[in-house]
Amino acid sequence: MKIKIVLTLICSTLMLSCFAQQAADSIADKMLVYQLGNGGWPKQLEDKSVVNYGATLTPELLAKIKATKDLHATFDNKATSREVVYLVKAYKKTQNPAYLKAAEKGIDFILEAQYANGGWPQYYPDKALYRSEITYNDDAMINVLDILEDIVTKKNDFDVVNVSYIPKAERAVTKGVDCILKTQVKQNGVLSIWGAQYDKDSLQPAKARNFEPASLSTSESMGITRFLMRFKNPSPQIKAAVTAAYNWFNTYKIAGYRFERGTDPKTKEKSAALVPDQSSMVWARFYDLDKNIPIFGDRDNSIKLKLEELIPERRNGYAWYGSWAQKFIEKDYPKWLATNGK
């Protein structure tokens, strides 16, 4: 009898433990604490310390979070989009209503931050420096659009979001796609790819930090192109945009190389460089808007034409080349083309 009681208690304890794990998510709980009053999330706190969901919420850290103003709300470095995606998934697993409420508040913030022309700034409502520019950099705007399109299509667990968000998200996506199509750079009347950020009024490519000049930006353009490829039965304008991006990437690929940021075995110093690799193709991160040649921005706001001309800190501290479009060229575009045609 005693054994039976003990076993029953053990089973009950295990069941309660499982229920507790389902009902709560420690990361999601921390995201609720970090969420700002306007619904967005910061990437850094008021003291410039980086948001870290692995850190223990000590009284000191809680004070820093509380001191962080709404102006820190951003889409940079996946902030806000990361939290909304995580909280939706956490809600689906746990059914904790606090997670869904916070995610929907984040979606409200996303919708509010969109410009009338369809673009999103890097920060909202902060307009200092380049923060008000329409920002494709680091996929800021595309991460937001992916969330909204997931709401419309009820994918990636966004079927849990209140249905009232579907028409709002649909309108926002339509405006966002219109902005994307309008900002694809034309060279002598021919569509190419996109810049990393744009003036919010003129829709012309703009610079950000000193080493991020107004230019064609390959990493961001690949993210934009993949977003456009999400749509079933794409419009002629979307087809033209995707095909133009393919043509540009195919024309300006640097075949037979990969980019490495390693250590020089002779000098023991860090050294970023292209190294031969017949299985790889790369693109520079930035290209001149008219000449389609690689350019490299330095800390002093100067533009160099060779990676080796940069100061060591910049040369070795940035992803100046990448194979961002290799899979797109070799597999994804041919597959998309077979389904959608030019």
Phi, psi and omega in degrees: 000315179299320180298319180297319180295316180299315179298320178297317179297319179297314180298319180296318179297317179296320180295318179295322179296316179297318180297318180297321179293324179287327186277345183221153178221118187298323178292315179300320178300320179291325178298325177297323181290320183283341184299134181277167184298332181274000177101345179271181178232150176271161168262338177225154177272179183303327181271011178074009174286142185283138176300127183224106183284355175272350183280146177288138180280079178284163176305323180295315179293319178300324178294321178294319179296316181297328182281350183281122185277163180300336180299344180277355180296131187209165172251002182288148179053035178070006178300147183074305178295319179301315183291318180298315179299314182294316184293324177297316179293321179296321178295318182297327180281321190254339187062024176282112186297336180296327180291316180293320179300317180292320179297317180291328174294323175295321178294320176301318178297316178301313182295321181292327185283345183291136175286161178298331180277001175101349182274169175236141175280170176287320177237154173209127011264008182296128181244013182291149176053233182263010187290340180270354181292148172297123194240107169270343184309134182054029175064024183305306183289325181291323176300320179292315180295325177298319177298312183294321177291327175295325176294315181298316185266357180057045179252166175053042176076004180279006172291346180279344182289145180308135185298341179295342179280342185299307179296327177295315180294321180298316178295319181294321178294317179301315178293321180296317178295321178299319178296317179301313182294324181287335184263358175294125188289132175258135177240109184054041177085359182252130179293140177241247177232209187237160171273173181277330177209158186223148171299130187291341181259312183276342184060030176260146179306141183227161177273161174241249176293165184307326183266013177236080185286162171299123189191174166281136184237116189286317181300310180294323180296327178291321176297319178297314182299317180295325176296315179298331180285353178291333192281131173281145183051057183297151179291162176303326180292319178292318178302316181296321181294315181294316181295320178296320178297317177301314181299319181293310181299321181291324181290321189253019176292148175250096187277147175087017180220158169226160182259130179233138172244087184241204179240130179295121183296337181275311184267346183066013178264153177295140183211111178269134183196162170277135178235147182300136177198104186294343181271358188241157169222146183226168173225148172293156180293319183235143177231147176303138186296334183249323187266346181059036175250147180300139175229154185226120182271140180250170183301330184273014178077007178274158178244126179254156179258353178228139179302322184295344182277348180286155173296149185307320182300319180282319181302320185262001186244022183208152179276082186284338175225158176194161181264036189306324187254007185298309180295325178299314181290316187281327187231309192290316180294314177304321179293316179298318182296321180296329180275321190251337183072168181284000000 
